[in-house]
Amino acid sequence: MAAQSSPLRIARFGVFEVDACAKELRKSGARVRLQDQPFQLLLLLLQHSGTVTREELRQKLWSEDTFVDFDHSLNTAVNKIREALHDSASSPRYVETVARRGYRFVAPVEWIEPSPPAPGNQTLAIAPIHPELEITQPHRGLVRVLFLLIQLMYLIFYLCALFLLSSIDRQADELFGTHSWIVTVAVLVTAGIGIPLRCYLLSAAAFDYRRLGEKFRKLFPGILILDQLWATAPFLLVDKIGFGAAFAATALLLYVPFSERTLLRMAYPDGPK
């Protein structure tokens, strides 16, 4: 079992980065809290290409004069690593248990040597690259604000449509005649579904719910259908804004659900793909 002999100090795997010098675990540029003992254990696993035995871990990370329950301490440290990496013992993506022997790191690891600053020059921070979208990782706060504004826009759409339902009914009657009731029913049903949905997404993004990306991925087929239906709403104003403006507004609204999905992929890399 060969240890990592290179002086490289930063390890990257998936959306995570381990900085040995700063003793930091980062996810998409954001620091992830990890105590010193689990961090040292993670670093040791990263530095070895194969299995690290329990005895080797005890010798390297627990001094002989430390009177602790080694098995319990080791298991606790491994569990903290898995919790930080959103990993699991049953289907490991990063840390795998080797029965009756020890542990090994199973994901591909890229080691990077930080560039030393030029003498007399100020070091410029380089923004991390998003692991999925291959763009500079944007500030999560800005991404969440944009997502919140989209949810607020739809919420306003729904409320205005309900307040102006009689006007919409008259406009639909002029456009569709005896079939205008379909438009009224569609507005009532979709607004009734959309209002609680947007309230949920608003609150989840506002409180930075970490599983929002995962939840949105499951809801996306329904959200896509709902948003595509509401994308045709500008045509109800065609007599006031003209066909060209209504067509342009509809084209823009057709893209909005996909922009929501992209925003969540930026803010929550483990989210919708």
Secondary structure, DSSP 8 states (H G I E B T S, - for coil): --B--S---EEEETTEEEETTTTEEEETTEEE---HHHHHHHHHHHTBSS-EEHHHHHHHHS-TT--S-HHHHHHHHHHHHHHHHT--SSS-SSEEEETTTEEEE-S--EEE------TT--------B-TTT-SB---HHHHHHHHHHHHHHHHHHHHHHHHTHHHHHHHHHHHHGGGHHHHHHHHHHHHHHHHHHHHHHHHHHHTT-TTHHHHHHHHHHHHHHHHHHHTTGGGGGHHHHHHHHHHHHHHHHHHHHHHHHHHHHHH-TTS--
